[in-house]
Amino acid sequence: MADNENIRETNTPAGGSSRRQALRLGAGIGGVGLAAALGAPVARADERAGSGRQRQAGTRTYVLVHGTHSAGAFWTAIGRELALRGHRVVAVDQPLHGTERFVPASYQTQDLRALATEPSPVAALTLDDFERRVTGVVRRAARLGGPVVLVGHSLGGASVSRVGDAVPELLAHICYMAAFCPSRTMPSINDCSDSPEGRQAVTPVEYMAGDPGGLGVLRLNWRTSDRRALAVFKEMICADYSDLAFLRVLEDLQTDESMTVYDGRAVGRADTWGRIPRTYLRFGKDRTVATALQDRMIAEADALTPDNRFTVHDTPGAGHLGPADPTRVVDLLHGLPV
């Protein structure tokens, strides 16, 4: 790993139109270039809490939540390495994502006129749907015994905050990886992205397929042959990746994300979310969740709970997907105190 990808630890971080609104979200486009969904097997009854069986010493369960336009498969490499270190790993597919994802017929055929108008069931999704999916996984993970660590990338941070409010007693640690952490002054993803700090992100406003207000989704054509669009997509999510690695990322992204999800309130409360130990993995060359926005979200969270502040690990050379070599990220997640 290059020197500028060495992770430094600090405990004191620094502090219109439907198309325009859609791209203010900076919604944390994710990909599978970095990591992975190693789903833990469904627990047998005799493995659950109360069975009398002693769990493996040191075993914890990581519940991993993907970002926008992405899926649980984003976590493949990280999930594999955590599992090899003796942990249970469950990478969540949000509703209509991953194995359930909606693929527009016009996307497959690259009928661009039809792609601009084809209806999407993803438009009906809300942040409540995302929270219910992740909370259900956390509840099942907690029954296995051992600490549960909840990790969100990008848009997945909104689910982390929501679930932290819903079931704080089930979580030993929460971790935001270049993720949105809405606050009282920026209560939704759109509010975060519409802040002065959020506006520093790169957004593909010229390359959206259709009108997000009419479709109810932010739709992006990852299979485009437009070189300018591809250059913007790469700068947003993984400017430091090779061209081949970038194409692998695009292959695993899905076209649609719900506009309603971006407007959902996701502010952690001091007496629930605020009592869970938390970590932020800050990526210094992130062009999707701008680093200035990461710093502001960290500072506002710490102001809410000054006695329980973020531990921040900074990776100065990493873009939105994190370093191409996930080893240091795995080391950090493996080492989270529980």
N, C-alpha and C positions, 0 to 999 in steps of 0.2 A: 504494500500500500504506500502511496506517495506520502511525503511528509505532511502535505497540507490536508491529508485525510486522517491524520492522527487525532483521536478524539480527546479533547481537553475537558476536564470536569470543573465546574464552578457552582457554588451555592448562592451566588448573588448576581443574577442576570441583569443586563441593562433594561433598564426600563424602555326616470326618464322613460326611455323606450324599453320594450321588453327585451330587445337584443342587447341594449346597453346593460340592463339589469342583470341579464343572464351572465354576462362576462365579468361583471363586478364581483361575482361570487368567488372567483379564484378558487374553484371548488376542489382543488387537490386532485388533479388527474393522476390516477395511479396506473401501474403496469405490473407485469410479471417479470420484468427484467431483474429485479432485486431478489424476490423471495417467494414464499410458498405455502400452500395449504396442505399440511400433513394432518388430515383429520384423525383424531383419536377414535378408536373403535367404540361403538356404542357399548355402554357399561352393562355388564350382566348384573343381575339382582344381587349376587353375592359379593360384588365389588363395591356396592354403594354403602353410604354411611349407615352404621348400625349393624352391619353384617358380622362384625367381630373379627374380620380379617385385618391384619396389620398392614398398612400401606408401606410401600418401599420408602426407606429412609431418604429424606431430602426431595421427594417427588413433589413438584408443584404442577399446576395446570395453567398453561398460557392460552388465553382466548384472544385471538388476533382478528382485528376488524379492518377491512380494506377501505380505500377511498373511493371517490367518484369515478364512474365509468370503468370500474375495476371489479375484482372478485376475490374470493378467498385464495385462489391460486397465486395471487400476488406474493403470498408469504412462503412459497415452496422452499426456497433455499434456507431461509431463516428457520422455518418450521422443522425442516429435516435436521438441521444442526442442533436445535434445541432438543429434539427427540433423541438424538444420539448422545446427548449429555444426560439423558435419564428423565426427561420431563414429558408430561402429556402435553399435546399441542392440538388445539382445535381452531382452524381457520374458518371464520364464518362467511357464508355467502348471504348477503342481504337479499330480501325478497326480489324476485325477478332479476337477479344477478347470478353470475357464475353458471352453475348447472341448471338454473332456472331462467337464464337470461332470455330476453326478447331480442330476436334478430329481425329487423325489418326485411321483408322480401326484396324491397328495392335496394337495400344495402348489398345483398348478395349479388344482384344483377347489375348494380351500379347504375340504376336508372335515376339520375340525379333529380329530374323533375318530380318523380314520384317520391323520392326520398324526402323532399321538402314538405310533403303533405301527409305521408302515411301515418295514420293514428298509432299511438303507442300506449299499451297498458301501464307502462312505467309512470305515466303522468298521474295516475291515481295514488301513487305511493306517498306517504308522509313520514316525517321523522318519528312519529309514534310507531309506525310499522317497523322501522329500523330498530328502535329501542326494544320493542317486544321480541324481535328475533334474537338480539344479543342477550337480553335479560334471560330469556329461556335457556340459552346455551350456558350462561353463567350459573344458573340454578342447577342444571344437570352436572356441571363441572364440580360445583361445591359438594354435591352428594358423594363424589368419589373420595373425598377426604384430601387433606393437604391444602396449601395456600392456592388461591386463584389470582393470577395476574392478568389484568385486562390491558391490551395494547391497541391503540388506534393510529392509523396512518391517514393524514390529510383529512378528508371529510369524515373519516372514521372517528376523529376526535369528538365530534358532536354526539355520537353514540356513547363514547366513553363517559362524557359528562352526564348524559341522561341516565345511563345505567348506574353511575356512581351515586346519583341522587336516589335511584329506585331501590338498590340493594347494597348499600355501603357495607353492611355487616358481612357480605359474602366476598368482599374484595380485600386482598392483602396489599395490593399495590396497583396503581394505574399509571400508564405510560403513554405519552403523546409523541409520536414520531413524525416530525414536520407536520403536525396536525393542528386543526382548528380547535381552539379552546375559548369559546364565546364567553363574554363577560357582561356585567351590567350595562356598560356603555356600548357594547357590541353584542347584543343578545342572540344573533343568528349568524349563519355563515355569510349571508348577503351583507349584513351589517359589518362584519369583519372585513370583507373584501371591498366594501365601499368606503372604508376609512382611508385617511391619507396614506397610512402605511400599507394598507391592502392594495391601493391603486398602483403601487410600485411593481406589482406582478405583471408578467406577460400574459396576455389573454388573446385567444384566437377569434376576436370579434368578427373579422371579415370572412371567416371560414366555417361559420355555423351553417348547418343544413336546415333551412326553413326558419320560421318565426317561432321562437320559444314560447311567446305568449299564446300563440294559437295552438301549438302542439302540446304545450304543457310540459315539455322536456327540453333540456339542452341537448341537441343532437349534433354529433361530430362525425364526419366521414373519414375514419382513420385509413381507409383504403384509397384515398385520393392519389392522383398522379400529379397534382399541383405541387411543384417544387417549393413554391413560396409557403404554402400551407404546411408542408412537411418540415420546412426549416423552423417555422414558428412552433409546431408541435414539439420538435426536438429541443428547442431552447427552453420551452416550458418545463419539460419533465425530465430530461436526461441529457443535457448539453455535453456532458463529459463522456457519454457512452460512445462506442464505435457505431458506425452506420448499421452494421449487421445486428448489434445488440439492440439498437433503436427499433429496427424492423421487428425483432422478436417481441418487444414491448407492445408495438402497435397491434400485432396479431392477437394479443390477448385482451385488448380493450373493447368495451362494448359501446354502442353508439349513443345510448340514451341515458340521461339521468333526470330525475324528477325535479322540476322547478320548485315544487312545494317543499321538498326536503330542505332546500337552501334557505327557505324563509322560516323554518321551524326554530322555536326558541330552545336554546341548549345551554342555559347558565347554571353552573353548579352552585348549590347552596352551601353555606359555610358549615351548617350543622350536619350535613350528610356527606356529599361529595368532598367537602372541605376538610374532613377529618381523615381521609384516606391518604397514606403516603403516596407521593406522585413524583414522576420524573418526566423531563422533556428532552427529547433528542433533537437538537437544533442543527439544521443543515445550512451552512453558510452561503451556498450559492443557489439556494432554492429560488426559482423564478415563478413558482405557482403559489406557494404560501410565502410571501416575501419575508426575508429575515427580519426586517423592521417590524412587520406585523407579528412574527413569532415573539420578538422581544416585548412588544406591547402586551400581548396576551399573557405572557409569563408574568410581567410586572403587575398587571391588574389582578391576576389570580392570587399572587403573593400579597397584594394589598388587602384582599378579602380575608385571607387567613394567614396573617403574619407569623403565627406560631407553627404553621405547617406549610412551608414554602416548597416550590419546585426545586429538585436537584436537576441541574442542567448539564448536559453533556454536549459539547459543541464539536461539530465536524466541519471545519472551515471550508474544505474543498468539495463538499458534497452538494449535488443538486437535489431535486425534489424526491427522487427515488432512493436517495442515500448512496453511499459508496458502492461501486460495482462489486467489490469484494465485501460480502456481508459479515466477515469474520468479527470485526470489531463491534458491529451492532449486536451480533449474537453474544459476544462476551459481555456487553453491557446488560442485555436482557437477562442473561444467565445470572449475572451478579446483582440484580435488583434485590434490595433487602426486603424480606417478608417476615 
